[in-house]
Amino acid sequence: MRRIGDAGLARRLFGTVPFRTLALVRAAWPRAVGPDLARRTEVVALESATLRVRVPDARWRKELHRMQPQILARLREIVGDLAPRRLGFMEGPIAPAPSREAALTVPSTTPTAPPEVVAGASVLDDAELRRRFLEVAARYLDRSKGGSHA
């Protein structure tokens, strides 16, 4: 997967509000760590430059701590300068991921992204990350125009 082509666009869409930056990093997490590790972890919060990740036990916490440089490098490749600089791990039960079908379902009230945003998102090789990016971008842009979509 290539990194988001227009860093300025990514920063405008996701970098101005912390929960949006978290949404971008959360969407990139499975691509950065792989599907098996993503199922065994849960991205919880982004506090300043530290991404908080829940792991099931001390063994996983130690393993991920050891992998931290590679994970951070991979996140930087995917989301650019919006990537966290550190990872912090906490132990606890992992919330089940939503079903793939539920994750792919887009409500009919979701606005569509403008053509220039769709064109910019074409650099994202991962279809799921591209879909999520476009969905969030469309909502953000719709709200900034005074739209009423949630």
N, C-alpha and C positions, 0 to 999 in steps of 0.2 A: 504494500500500500504506500502510495506517495503521500507526502504531507500536504496539508491544505495549501492550495496554490496562492491565494491572496491572503497573506497574513493580516493585512489591514481589515479585510472583510470579516475574517474570523474574530479579530479583536473587537470590531464594532458589534458583531452579532452576539458574541459569547463572553467577551472580556470585561464588559462594563458593569455587569451585575454578577456577584459571586455564584448565585444558584445556577446561572446560565453557564458559567465556566465549569461548574461541577457537572452539569448535564453533558457538556461536551466531553469532559475527561471520563465520565462514567460510560458514555457511549463508546469511547475509544479503548477502554480497559480490556474488553475481551480480545480485541485485535492485538493489543500490546502484550498480553500475558498468555494468550491462547485459550481455547474454549474449556479445556479441562481445568486449568487453574482458575479461570473466571467463575466456573461453577462452584469452586471451593472457597471463594472469597466474596466479599461484598464491599463495594466502595461506599463509604458512609458520609464523609464530609471533606471539604476542602477548606482548611484553616490557614489563611495567609498562603504560604508556599508549600504547605504540607498536606498531602493527600492521606486521609485516614481510611484505613482498610481493615475490615473485620476478617479474622481468620478463625478456623474452628478450634485450634489448640496451640500449645507452645511449640510443638514440632513444626507446624506450618509457619508460625511467626518467625522462628529461627531461619527456616528455609527461605522465606520471602525476604527477610532482612539481608541474607547473603546475596540474593538475586537483585537487590535494590538498584545497583548501578545499571544493569541491563534493562530493567523495567523502565526506569526513568529515561534512559536513552531512547527506548522504543516509543514511549509516550511523546517525547520531544519530536521524534520523526513524524508522528501522526498529527499532533495538534500544535506543533511549533512552540512559540514562546508562552503559550497559555498552559503548558505542561507544568506540573508541580516540580519543585526542586528537591523535595524530600518525601519519603513515605513514612507513615507512622502506623503501627499495627496494634490492633486490640483483639483480644480473644473473646469469642462468644458465638452463639448460634447464628448461622447464616440464613438469611431470609431466602425462601425459594424464589428463583427467577420466574418472571411471567412466562407463560407458554409462548412458544414461537408464533403460534397463530394470533394470540392476543397482541404480541409485540408488533406484528405486521399489520394489524388492523388499524386503519386510519379513519377517524370519524369523518362523516361526510361534511361536517361543518368546518373542517380544517381548511384554511385558505391555501392557495397555491403560491409558490415562490415566483418572483418575477424572472423573466428569461435570463437576465444577467447573473442572477444568483444560481439558477439551474446550470448555466454554462460554467460558472466558477466551481460548482460542486462536481462537475464531471471529472475532475482530477482525482476524486476519491475512488479508488478501485473497489473498495468493499461496499457492496450494494446496501447492506443494512446501515452502515455508518452514513452513507450518502442519503438514504431515505430519512434517517433521523435528523441529519443536518438540515435537509430541506424542510422538514416538518417544523422544526424549531425556528428556522430562519423565517419561514412564512408567517408563523404566529407572531414572532417578534416584530416583523415589518408591518403586519396588519394592526397590531396594537399601537405601534408608533404613529400610524396614520389615524388613530382614533377608532379602529375597528372594535367590535364587541366580542370577538371570539375568545374563548377561554383556553 
